[in-house]
Amino acid sequence: MSVLRSLRGLLLGLIVASGFLAGVPALAAAPATAQASDYQLGVGDILHIVVFQNPDLTLDARVSDSGLITFPLLGEVKVGGMTVTQAERAIEAGLKKGQFVNNPQVTIVLTQVRGNQVSVLGQFNRPGRYPLEQARTRLSDVIALAGGVVTPLGSDTVTVLATRQGKPVRFEIDLPQLFAAHDPQADILLENNDVVWVDRAPVVYIYGEVQRPGPMRLERHMTVMQALASGGGLTPRGTERGIRIHRRNPESGKTDVVQPAMDDEIRDGDVIYVRESLF
């Protein structure tokens, strides 16, 4: 009997509990959280706007040239230069002030980024236009998006053409210093319409009595001996005494012929010729 009473009590408890739960309204689903980003909205950005529990106000809008979007009930709303969160608060304030929606909850999703972009040009694996999806996008971030510098064609120097405080500026960034030395000052912050450029690497040419004649990348502080080693060294008929460098004179524009020492540094555009030994 005690067992039956226990089972009867358990069954009664389940019935009471089910009746209690049936009388409780279902919890409303929480609205989607705002997009966490400090990106500043710009011209051409496409926004998907949702007002919680107001499907008639769902909208896809493009930021106009004047930084405005057109929103139902509110008309034109200025969002250019705002973060996503600030734009959400601005729409919420308008809906609340006009008494259109009680306690409005607005969610904006940035579906296309076109407002803040930088141009990546020159010796990159994937040159093109890239969006600045965050306000604090650094040079290393954009280099990574572009697939890095083409090797061995790309230079060790990145040039950034920009406008700061209304004035054009030019930054020359040393890539080994940026990455190998991890210099935080070299990893500059990029802004809208900046241009990131990598020129071709400096090249020297070697021909004559060498194993592998042809063009080669000029490494920093490369000497004549290092250039010959990169060319596979001299052939059995070559002689160090027969080495000449043909170098363009920047002042006269003519080509000078120089007889170098083996530890002399060579320059961009130098043509190294190894003569045949006469003995």
Secondary structure, 3 states (H helix, E strand, C coil): CHHHHHHHHHHHHHHHHHHHHHCCCCCCCCCCCCCCCCCECCCCCEEEEEECCCHHHCEEEECCCCCEEEECCCEEEECCCCEHHHHHHHHHHHHHHCCCCCCCCEEEEEEECCCCEEEEEECECCCEEEECCCCCCEHHHHHHHCCCECCCCEEEEEEEEEEECCEEEEEEEEHHHHHCCCCCCCCCECCCCCEEEEEECCEEEEEECECCCEEEECCCCCEHHHHHHHCCCECCCEEEEEEEEEEECCCCCCEEEECCCCCCECCCCCEEEEEECCC
